[in-house]
Amino acid sequence: MTNIDSTIEAPIIATELATDPAAPASGPGAGANEGL
């Protein structure tokens, strides 16, 4: 499950970074929640 989560989280975080520079400030948790 961890492997799948990491694989899904990576592209989501990358998209968040490209879409909104404030994403990293919110933290990877915010990106994961948005993806889910």
Backbone as XML, in Angstrom:
<?xml version="1.0"?>
<chain id="A" units="angstrom">
  <residue number="1" name="MET">
    <atom name="N" x="0.834" y="-1.198" z="0.000"/>
    <atom name="CA" x="0.000" y="0.000" z="0.000"/>
    <atom name="C" x="0.879" y="1.263" z="0.000"/>
  </residue>
  <residue number="2" name="THR">
    <atom name="N" x="1.980" y="1.207" z="0.745"/>
    <atom name="CA" x="2.861" y="2.380" z="0.814"/>
    <atom name="C" x="3.411" y="2.711" z="-0.567"/>
  </residue>
  <residue number="3" name="ASN">
    <atom name="N" x="3.782" y="1.670" z="-1.319"/>
    <atom name="CA" x="4.334" y="1.909" z="-2.645"/>
    <atom name="C" x="3.319" y="2.629" z="-3.529"/>
  </residue>
  <residue number="4" name="ILE">
    <atom name="N" x="2.084" y="2.177" z="-3.501"/>
    <atom name="CA" x="1.045" y="2.790" z="-4.330"/>
    <atom name="C" x="0.826" y="4.237" z="-3.891"/>
  </residue>
  <residue number="5" name="ASP">
    <atom name="N" x="0.772" y="4.457" z="-2.578"/>
    <atom name="CA" x="0.542" y="5.802" z="-2.052"/>
    <atom name="C" x="1.635" y="6.751" z="-2.531"/>
  </residue>
  <residue number="6" name="SER">
    <atom name="N" x="2.888" y="6.313" z="-2.447"/>
    <atom name="CA" x="4.005" y="7.153" z="-2.870"/>
    <atom name="C" x="3.906" y="7.448" z="-4.366"/>
  </residue>
  <residue number="7" name="THR">
    <atom name="N" x="3.559" y="6.438" z="-5.141"/>
    <atom name="CA" x="3.464" y="6.621" z="-6.591"/>
    <atom name="C" x="2.370" y="7.617" z="-6.938"/>
  </residue>
  <residue number="8" name="ILE">
    <atom name="N" x="1.267" y="7.558" z="-6.214"/>
    <atom name="CA" x="0.157" y="8.479" z="-6.494"/>
    <atom name="C" x="0.470" y="9.869" z="-5.952"/>
  </residue>
  <residue number="9" name="GLU">
    <atom name="N" x="1.078" y="9.929" z="-4.774"/>
    <atom name="CA" x="1.368" y="11.226" z="-4.159"/>
    <atom name="C" x="2.367" y="12.037" z="-4.980"/>
  </residue>
  <residue number="10" name="ALA">
    <atom name="N" x="3.407" y="11.392" z="-5.491"/>
    <atom name="CA" x="4.439" y="12.108" z="-6.237"/>
    <atom name="C" x="3.854" y="12.983" z="-7.345"/>
  </residue>
  <residue number="11" name="PRO">
    <atom name="N" x="3.086" y="12.414" z="-8.280"/>
    <atom name="CA" x="2.525" y="13.240" z="-9.370"/>
    <atom name="C" x="1.569" y="14.306" z="-8.857"/>
  </residue>
  <residue number="12" name="ILE">
    <atom name="N" x="0.845" y="14.017" z="-7.785"/>
    <atom name="CA" x="-0.098" y="15.005" z="-7.248"/>
    <atom name="C" x="0.673" y="16.201" z="-6.711"/>
  </residue>
  <residue number="13" name="ILE">
    <atom name="N" x="1.724" y="15.938" z="-5.948"/>
    <atom name="CA" x="2.532" y="17.028" z="-5.386"/>
    <atom name="C" x="3.167" y="17.821" z="-6.531"/>
  </residue>
  <residue number="14" name="ALA">
    <atom name="N" x="3.661" y="17.127" z="-7.541"/>
    <atom name="CA" x="4.285" y="17.800" z="-8.679"/>
    <atom name="C" x="3.273" y="18.712" z="-9.355"/>
  </residue>
  <residue number="15" name="THR">
    <atom name="N" x="2.048" y="18.229" z="-9.515"/>
    <atom name="CA" x="1.001" y="19.034" z="-10.148"/>
    <atom name="C" x="0.676" y="20.239" z="-9.284"/>
  </residue>
  <residue number="16" name="GLU">
    <atom name="N" x="0.584" y="20.028" z="-7.977"/>
    <atom name="CA" x="0.288" y="21.130" z="-7.058"/>
    <atom name="C" x="1.379" y="22.189" z="-7.166"/>
  </residue>
  <residue number="17" name="LEU">
    <atom name="N" x="2.638" y="21.752" z="-7.221"/>
    <atom name="CA" x="3.753" y="22.696" z="-7.313"/>
    <atom name="C" x="3.645" y="23.516" z="-8.592"/>
  </residue>
  <residue number="18" name="ALA">
    <atom name="N" x="3.314" y="22.866" z="-9.688"/>
    <atom name="CA" x="3.226" y="23.564" z="-10.965"/>
    <atom name="C" x="2.001" y="24.473" z="-11.010"/>
  </residue>
  <residue number="19" name="THR">
    <atom name="N" x="0.907" y="24.026" z="-10.394"/>
    <atom name="CA" x="-0.328" y="24.818" z="-10.429"/>
    <atom name="C" x="-0.289" y="25.970" z="-9.439"/>
  </residue>
  <residue number="20" name="ASP">
    <atom name="N" x="0.175" y="25.694" z="-8.209"/>
    <atom name="CA" x="0.185" y="26.732" z="-7.175"/>
    <atom name="C" x="1.450" y="26.642" z="-6.335"/>
  </residue>
  <residue number="21" name="PRO">
    <atom name="N" x="2.268" y="27.689" z="-6.357"/>
    <atom name="CA" x="3.513" y="27.671" z="-5.568"/>
    <atom name="C" x="3.244" y="27.587" z="-4.065"/>
  </residue>
  <residue number="22" name="ALA">
    <atom name="N" x="2.020" y="27.859" z="-3.638"/>
    <atom name="CA" x="1.692" y="27.823" z="-2.213"/>
    <atom name="C" x="1.485" y="26.383" z="-1.747"/>
  </residue>
  <residue number="23" name="ALA">
    <atom name="N" x="1.391" y="25.440" z="-2.673"/>
    <atom name="CA" x="1.160" y="24.039" z="-2.322"/>
    <atom name="C" x="2.192" y="23.517" z="-1.320"/>
  </residue>
  <residue number="24" name="PRO">
    <atom name="N" x="3.494" y="23.693" z="-1.575"/>
    <atom name="CA" x="4.496" y="23.165" z="-0.631"/>
    <atom name="C" x="4.351" y="23.780" z="0.756"/>
  </residue>
  <residue number="25" name="ALA">
    <atom name="N" x="3.882" y="25.017" z="0.824"/>
    <atom name="CA" x="3.697" y="25.668" z="2.124"/>
    <atom name="C" x="2.616" y="24.931" z="2.904"/>
  </residue>
  <residue number="26" name="SER">
    <atom name="N" x="1.577" y="24.499" z="2.200"/>
    <atom name="CA" x="0.486" y="23.776" z="2.855"/>
    <atom name="C" x="0.983" y="22.418" z="3.342"/>
  </residue>
  <residue number="27" name="GLY">
    <atom name="N" x="1.906" y="21.830" z="2.599"/>
    <atom name="CA" x="2.456" y="20.536" z="2.996"/>
    <atom name="C" x="1.939" y="19.429" z="2.097"/>
  </residue>
  <residue number="28" name="PRO">
    <atom name="N" x="2.685" y="18.320" z="2.015"/>
    <atom name="CA" x="2.269" y="17.196" z="1.167"/>
    <atom name="C" x="0.927" y="16.621" z="1.600"/>
  </residue>
  <residue number="29" name="GLY">
    <atom name="N" x="0.588" y="16.761" z="2.861"/>
    <atom name="CA" x="-0.692" y="16.243" z="3.354"/>
    <atom name="C" x="-1.847" y="16.903" z="2.632"/>
  </residue>
  <residue number="30" name="ALA">
    <atom name="N" x="-1.734" y="18.221" z="2.407"/>
    <atom name="CA" x="-2.800" y="18.945" z="1.717"/>
    <atom name="C" x="-2.961" y="18.388" z="0.304"/>
  </residue>
  <residue number="31" name="GLY">
    <atom name="N" x="-1.835" y="18.163" z="-0.374"/>
    <atom name="CA" x="-1.900" y="17.628" z="-1.733"/>
    <atom name="C" x="-2.527" y="16.245" z="-1.749"/>
  </residue>
  <residue number="32" name="ALA">
    <atom name="N" x="-2.169" y="15.423" z="-0.779"/>
    <atom name="CA" x="-2.725" y="14.068" z="-0.720"/>
    <atom name="C" x="-4.235" y="14.129" z="-0.498"/>
  </residue>
  <residue number="33" name="ASN">
    <atom name="N" x="-4.659" y="15.011" z="0.392"/>
    <atom name="CA" x="-6.092" y="15.120" z="0.672"/>
    <atom name="C" x="-6.841" y="15.574" z="-0.579"/>
  </residue>
  <residue number="34" name="GLU">
    <atom name="N" x="-6.264" y="16.513" z="-1.305"/>
    <atom name="CA" x="-6.930" y="16.994" z="-2.515"/>
    <atom name="C" x="-7.018" y="15.874" z="-3.548"/>
  </residue>
  <residue number="35" name="GLY">
    <atom name="N" x="-5.957" y="15.096" z="-3.669"/>
    <atom name="CA" x="-5.954" y="13.999" z="-4.630"/>
    <atom name="C" x="-7.010" y="12.967" z="-4.275"/>
  </residue>
  <residue number="36" name="LEU">
    <atom name="N" x="-7.161" y="12.696" z="-2.981"/>
    <atom name="CA" x="-8.146" y="11.702" z="-2.558"/>
    <atom name="C" x="-9.528" y="12.330" z="-2.620"/>
  </residue>
</chain>
